[in-house]
């Protein structure tokens, strides 16, 4: 519902991400609702490491490598 008193209702996920990223390493007060129960929590803001992968064709793939690639790509 809120982060450090700033209302989140009607805001997109980007707003939540931005607010929390500005507080990295600090404690924040979260106001949450679960069903009809509302609570206020204090939590430390950490980070998440995002890892991206991509498949790149080799110069001379073996038939086995091609078969594996095709199964990954659902072809």
NUGURO-189554 format. One record per residue: residue number from 1; residue in three letters; y, z, x negated of N, C-alpha, C in turn. Coordinates in nm, 2 decimals, padded with zeros to 4 digits. Example, Ala and Ser with C-alpha at 12.3 -4.5 7.8 and 13.67 -1.06 7.14 Angstrom:
// NUGURO-189554
1, Ala, -00.57, 00.78, -01.32, -00.45, 00.78, -01.23, -00.33, 00.78, -01.32
2, Ser, -00.22, 00.71, -01.28, -00.11, 00.71, -01.37, 00.00, 00.79, -01.29
//
This chain:
// NUGURO-189554
1, Unk, -00.12, 00.00, -00.08, 00.00, 00.00, 00.00, 00.13, 00.00, -00.09
2, Unk, 00.12, 00.08, -00.20, 00.24, 00.08, -00.29, 00.20, 00.11, -00.43
3, Unk, 00.28, 00.07, -00.52, 00.27, 00.11, -00.66, 00.40, 00.18, -00.70
4, Unk, 00.40, 00.30, -00.75, 00.52, 00.38, -00.78, 00.63, 00.37, -00.68
5, Unk, 00.58, 00.37, -00.55, 00.68, 00.37, -00.44, 00.72, 00.23, -00.39
6, Unk, 00.68, 00.13, -00.46, 00.72, -00.01, -00.42, 00.61, -00.06, -00.33
7, Unk, 00.65, -00.10, -00.21, 00.56, -00.14, -00.10, 00.50, -00.27, -00.14
8, Unk, 00.37, -00.28, -00.11, 00.30, -00.41, -00.14, 00.26, -00.48, -00.02
9, Unk, 00.27, -00.42, 00.10, 00.23, -00.49, 00.22, 00.30, -00.62, 00.24
10, Unk, 00.23, -00.73, 00.26, 00.28, -00.86, 00.27, 00.30, -00.93, 00.14
11, Unk, 00.27, -00.87, 00.03, 00.29, -00.93, -00.10, 00.16, -00.99, -00.14
12, Unk, 00.17, -01.10, -00.22, 00.05, -01.16, -00.28, -00.01, -01.09, -00.40
13, Unk, -00.13, -01.13, -00.44, -00.19, -01.07, -00.56, -00.11, -01.08, -00.68
14, Unk, -00.03, -01.19, -00.69, 00.06, -01.21, -00.81, 00.16, -01.09, -00.83
15, Unk, 00.21, -01.04, -00.72, 00.30, -00.93, -00.72, 00.23, -00.81, -00.78
16, Unk, 00.11, -00.78, -00.73, 00.04, -00.66, -00.78, 00.01, -00.68, -00.93
17, Unk, -00.03, -00.80, -00.97, -00.06, -00.82, -01.12, 00.07, -00.80, -01.20
18, Unk, 00.18, -00.86, -01.15, 00.30, -00.84, -01.23, 00.35, -00.70, -01.24
19, Unk, 00.34, -00.62, -01.13, 00.38, -00.48, -01.13, 00.29, -00.40, -01.23
20, Unk, 00.16, -00.43, -01.22, 00.07, -00.35, -01.31, 00.09, -00.39, -01.46
21, Unk, 00.11, -00.52, -01.48, 00.12, -00.57, -01.62, 00.25, -00.51, -01.69
22, Unk, 00.35, -00.48, -01.61, 00.47, -00.42, -01.66, 00.45, -00.27, -01.70
23, Unk, 00.34, -00.21, -01.65, 00.31, -00.07, -01.67, 00.20, -00.05, -01.76
24, Unk, 00.16, -00.15, -01.84, 00.04, -00.13, -01.93, 00.06, -00.01, -02.01
25, Unk, -00.05, 00.07, -02.02, -00.05, 00.19, -02.10, 00.01, 00.31, -02.04
26, Unk, 00.07, 00.29, -01.92, 00.14, 00.40, -01.85, 00.05, 00.45, -01.73
27, Unk, 00.09, 00.56, -01.67, 00.03, 00.60, -01.55, 00.11, 00.55, -01.43
28, Unk, 00.05, 00.52, -01.32, 00.12, 00.47, -01.20, 00.07, 00.55, -01.08
29, Unk, 00.15, 00.56, -00.98, 00.11, 00.62, -00.85, 00.07, 00.51, -00.76
30, Unk, -00.05, 00.51, -00.71, -00.09, 00.42, -00.61, -00.11, 00.49, -00.47
31, Unk, -00.06, 00.42, -00.37, -00.08, 00.47, -00.24, -00.17, 00.37, -00.17
32, Unk, -00.29, 00.42, -00.13, -00.39, 00.33, -00.08, -00.43, 00.38, 00.06
33, Unk, -00.49, 00.28, 00.13, -00.55, 00.31, 00.27, -00.69, 00.26, 00.28
34, Unk, -00.78, 00.34, 00.33, -00.91, 00.30, 00.35, -00.95, 00.34, 00.49
35, Unk, -00.96, 00.24, 00.58, -00.97, 00.27, 00.72, -00.84, 00.34, 00.77
36, Unk, -00.85, 00.46, 00.83, -00.73, 00.53, 00.87, -00.69, 00.64, 00.77
37, Unk, -00.77, 00.65, 00.66, -00.74, 00.75, 00.56, -00.64, 00.69, 00.45
38, Unk, -00.53, 00.77, 00.43, -00.43, 00.73, 00.32, -00.44, 00.83, 00.21
39, Unk, -00.43, 00.78, 00.09, -00.43, 00.87, -00.03, -00.33, 00.82, -00.13
40, Unk, -00.29, 00.92, -00.21, -00.21, 00.88, -00.33, -00.28, 00.92, -00.45
41, Unk, -00.30, 00.83, -00.55, -00.37, 00.85, -00.67, -00.28, 00.82, -00.79
42, Unk, -00.31, 00.89, -00.90, -00.24, 00.85, -01.03, -00.34, 00.80, -01.12
43, Unk, -00.32, 00.68, -01.17, -00.42, 00.61, -01.26, -00.34, 00.56, -01.38
44, Unk, -00.42, 00.54, -01.49, -00.37, 00.48, -01.61, -00.39, 00.33, -01.60
45, Unk, -00.29, 00.25, -01.64, -00.30, 00.10, -01.63, -00.36, 00.05, -01.76
46, Unk, -00.47, -00.02, -01.75, -00.54, -00.08, -01.87, -00.52, -00.23, -01.87
47, Unk, -00.60, -00.30, -01.94, -00.59, -00.44, -01.95, -00.73, -00.50, -01.92
48, Unk, -00.73, -00.63, -01.89, -00.85, -00.71, -01.87, -00.84, -00.83, -01.96
49, Unk, -00.94, -00.85, -02.04, -00.95, -00.97, -02.13, -01.01, -01.08, -02.05
50, Unk, -00.94, -01.19, -02.04, -00.99, -01.31, -01.97, -01.05, -01.40, -02.08
51, Unk, -01.17, -01.45, -02.05, -01.23, -01.54, -02.15, -01.26, -01.67, -02.07
52, Unk, -01.22, -01.78, -02.13, -01.25, -01.91, -02.07, -01.35, -01.99, -02.16
53, Unk, -01.44, -02.06, -02.09, -01.53, -02.14, -02.16, -01.52, -02.29, -02.11
54, Unk, -01.56, -02.38, -02.20, -01.57, -02.52, -02.15, -01.68, -02.58, -02.22
55, Unk, -01.74, -02.68, -02.16, -01.85, -02.76, -02.21, -01.79, -02.88, -02.28
56, Unk, -01.83, -02.90, -02.41, -01.78, -03.02, -02.48, -01.91, -03.09, -02.53
57, Unk, -01.91, -03.22, -02.51, -02.02, -03.30, -02.56, -02.03, -03.30, -02.71
58, Unk, -02.15, -03.28, -02.76, -02.17, -03.30, -02.90, -02.17, -03.44, -02.94
59, Unk, -02.17, -03.47, -03.07, -02.17, -03.61, -03.11, -02.31, -03.68, -03.09
60, Unk, -02.41, -03.61, -03.11, -02.55, -03.67, -03.10, -02.64, -03.56, -03.03
61, Unk, -02.62, -03.54, -02.90, -02.70, -03.44, -02.83, -02.85, -03.48, -02.83
62, Unk, -02.94, -03.39, -02.84, -03.08, -03.42, -02.83, -03.11, -03.43, -02.68
63, Unk, -03.23, -03.49, -02.64, -03.27, -03.50, -02.50, -03.27, -03.36, -02.44
64, Unk, -03.32, -03.26, -02.51, -03.33, -03.12, -02.46, -03.19, -03.07, -02.43
65, Unk, -03.09, -03.09, -02.52, -02.96, -03.05, -02.49, -02.89, -03.12, -02.37
66, Unk, -02.92, -03.25, -02.36, -02.87, -03.32, -02.24, -02.93, -03.26, -02.11
67, Unk, -03.06, -03.23, -02.12, -03.12, -03.17, -02.00, -03.06, -03.04, -01.96
68, Unk, -03.03, -02.96, -02.06, -02.97, -02.83, -02.03, -02.83, -02.85, -01.98
69, Unk, -02.75, -02.94, -02.04, -02.62, -02.97, -01.99, -02.62, -03.01, -01.84
70, Unk, -02.71, -03.10, -01.81, -02.72, -03.15, -01.67, -02.76, -03.04, -01.58
71, Unk, -02.84, -02.95, -01.62, -02.87, -02.83, -01.53, -02.75, -02.74, -01.51
72, Unk, -02.67, -02.72, -01.61, -02.55, -02.64, -01.60, -02.45, -02.71, -01.50
73, Unk, -02.45, -02.84, -01.51, -02.35, -02.91, -01.43, -02.41, -02.95, -01.29
74, Unk, -02.53, -02.90, -01.26, -02.60, -02.93, -01.13, -02.60, -03.08, -01.10
75, Unk, -02.64, -03.16, -01.20, -02.65, -03.30, -01.17, -02.79, -03.34, -01.15
//
